[in-house]
């Protein structure tokens, strides 16, 4: 059973989780970081074909999902997007957070209109979205799906180590299609080792902004 996120607002614009003492997105430019880490890190949208499946640990404000919608505006390729979230934000808080990113906010109404009604399966542009609430350590293990690309976007490994454990990385590998990829903003050694031990080929790449490195991973065919 999920619990509602509890927030503080930094500078009136940046939501910070009081549970994990960590902001939901980059203080500099969260949308640009999403594009660098999660889209470029997974070679998206170039790899997208009808039915392509993106999965995510940590829905947060929905910014990553909306970045995917924006990336598909020209091609309109229909894909699936599954996100695992233990502490969902309220629709009001999400809308307030997205004010920092007018481009993303401009396509957010289809899910904001139904979010506070408890709807967790919806379509935004060409993206069919399912948000699975609850502790991902339990919900991912029970998930029958496989992703072609993973956005590993939990709170910082130092603040939220449970979401980055070797057991979680093994579940991510188990729920990744052959040839599938994963990307994350963190280059923490124990996260990279967990991905490698799970079976991924792991690579460290330049991070976004002040972050020197990020991590990408690929499952063999």
C-alpha positions in Angstrom: 0.0 0.0 0.0 1.5 3.4 -1.0 1.6 6.5 1.2 1.3 10.1 0.0 4.5 11.9 -0.5 5.4 14.6 2.1 7.1 17.7 0.7 8.9 20.9 1.4 9.4 23.5 -1.3 12.8 24.9 -2.0 12.7 28.5 -3.3 9.0 27.9 -3.7 9.5 25.8 -6.8 11.6 22.7 -6.2 9.8 19.8 -4.3 12.0 18.1 -1.7 10.9 14.8 -0.2 10.9 15.2 3.6 11.1 11.4 3.9 14.4 11.2 1.9 15.6 14.8 2.2 16.2 14.8 -1.6 14.8 17.0 -4.4 12.7 15.5 -7.1 14.6 17.0 -9.9 17.8 18.9 -10.8 17.9 22.3 -9.3 19.6 23.5 -12.5 17.3 22.1 -15.3 15.5 18.9 -14.5 14.1 18.5 -18.0 17.5 18.8 -19.7 18.9 16.3 -17.2 16.1 13.9 -17.9 16.9 14.1 -21.6 20.6 13.7 -21.1 20.4 10.8 -18.6 17.3 8.8 -19.4 16.6 9.5 -23.1 20.1 9.8 -24.4 21.4 7.1 -22.0 18.8 4.7 -23.4 19.2 5.9 -27.0 15.7 7.2 -27.1 13.6 8.0 -29.0 15.7 6.4 -31.8 15.0 2.9 -30.5 11.3 3.3 -30.2 9.0 1.2 -32.3 5.3 0.5 -31.8 4.9 -1.4 -28.5 8.3 -0.4 -27.1 8.2 -0.6 -23.3 9.9 1.9 -20.9 9.9 1.1 -17.2 10.9 3.4 -14.4 11.7 3.3 -10.7 10.3 6.5 -9.2 7.4 8.3 -11.0 7.8 11.5 -8.9 6.4 14.5 -10.8 6.0 12.5 -14.0 8.7 14.6 -15.6 10.5 11.7 -17.2 7.3 10.3 -18.7 6.4 13.7 -20.1 9.9 14.1 -21.6 9.2 10.8 -23.4 5.9 12.2 -24.7 7.7 15.3 -26.0 10.3 13.2 -27.6 7.7 11.3 -29.6 5.7 14.4 -30.8 7.0 14.2 -34.4 6.8 10.4 -34.9 3.8 9.7 -32.7 5.1 6.1 -32.2 2.8 4.3 -29.6 4.8 3.0 -26.7 4.1 1.8 -23.1 5.5 3.3 -20.0 5.3 1.6 -16.6 6.4 3.4 -13.4 6.8 2.1 -9.9 6.1 4.7 -7.1 5.8 4.1 -3.4 4.9 7.7 -2.4 2.8 9.4 -5.0 2.5 13.2 -5.0 -0.8 14.9 -5.1 -2.0 16.3 -8.4 -1.8 19.8 -7.0 1.8 19.3 -6.0 2.7 17.8 -9.4 1.1 20.7 -11.3 3.0 23.2 -9.1 6.3 21.4 -9.6 5.8 21.2 -13.4 5.4 25.0 -13.6 9.2 25.0 -13.6 9.0 23.2 -17.0 6.4 24.9 -19.2 7.2 22.5 -22.1 6.4 19.5 -20.0 3.4 21.1 -18.3 1.9 21.8 -21.7 1.3 18.1 -22.3 0.5 17.1 -18.7 -3.3 17.6 -18.5 -4.3 14.1 -19.7 -2.9 12.6 -16.5 -3.3 15.6 -14.1 -7.0 15.7 -14.9 -7.5 12.2 -13.5 -4.6 11.7 -11.1 -6.3 12.8 -7.9 -9.2 10.5 -8.8 -6.8 7.6 -8.2 -6.5 6.8 -11.9 -3.1 5.2 -12.5 -3.6 3.9 -16.1 -3.9 6.6 -18.7 -2.7 7.8 -22.1 -0.6 10.9 -22.8 -0.1 11.5 -26.5 1.3 8.3 -27.9 2.3 7.0 -24.5 0.2 4.5 -22.6 1.1 4.9 -18.9 0.6 2.6 -15.9 1.8 3.8 -12.5 2.1 0.9 -10.0 1.9 2.1 -6.4 3.6 0.4 -3.5 7.1 -0.7 -2.4 9.0 -1.6 -5.6 10.8 -4.3 -3.7 7.5 -6.1 -3.7 5.6 -4.8 -6.8 8.5 -5.2 -9.3 9.0 -8.9 -8.2 5.3 -9.5 -9.0 5.2 -7.5 -12.3 4.8 -9.8 -15.3 6.3 -7.3 -17.8 9.6 -6.8 -19.4 11.0 -3.4 -20.3 13.1 -2.5 -23.3 14.5 0.5 -21.4 14.7 1.4 -17.7 14.8 4.8 -16.1 16.4 4.2 -12.7 15.3 7.4 -11.0 14.9 6.7 -7.3 16.1 9.2 -4.7 19.8 9.3 -4.1 21.4 6.0 -3.3 22.8 7.6 -0.1 19.3 8.6 1.0 17.2 5.7 -0.5 19.6 2.6 -0.6 16.7 0.1 -0.6 15.8 1.1 -4.2 19.4 0.5 -5.4 20.2 -2.8 -3.6 21.8 -5.7 -5.5 18.4 -7.5 -5.1 16.6 -4.6 -6.8 19.1 -4.5 -9.6 18.7 -8.3 -10.1 14.9 -7.7 -10.4 15.5 -5.0 -13.0 17.7 -7.4 -15.0 15.0 -10.1 -14.7 12.4 -7.7 -16.0 14.5 -6.4 -19.0 14.1 -7.7 -22.5 17.1 -9.2 -24.3 19.1 -6.3 -25.7 17.4 -3.9 -23.3 19.0 -1.0 -21.5 19.0 1.0 -18.3 20.2 4.4 -17.4 20.6 6.4 -14.2 22.1 9.7 -13.0 24.1 8.0 -10.3 27.6 6.5 -10.7 27.8 5.1 -7.2 30.1 2.1 -7.1 27.7 -0.2 -5.3 25.0 0.6 -7.9 27.3 -0.2 -10.8 28.5 -3.4 -9.1 24.9 -4.4 -8.5 24.0 -3.9 -12.1 27.1 -5.8 -13.3 26.5 -8.7 -10.8 23.0 -8.9 -12.1 24.3 -9.6 -15.6 24.3 -6.1 -17.2 27.2 -4.8 -19.2 27.8 -1.5 -17.4 29.4 1.7 -18.7 30.1 5.0 -16.9 29.4 8.1 -19.1 29.7 11.9 -18.5 26.9 13.1 -16.3 24.7 16.2 -16.7 25.8 19.6 -15.4 27.9 19.4 -12.2 27.6 15.6 -12.1 30.8 14.2 -13.5 29.4 10.7 -14.3 26.2 8.7 -14.9 25.7 5.0 -15.6 24.2 3.1 -18.5 23.7 -0.7 -18.7 22.8 -3.2 -21.4 21.4 -6.7 -21.2 22.9 -9.1 -23.7 20.9 -10.6 -26.5 
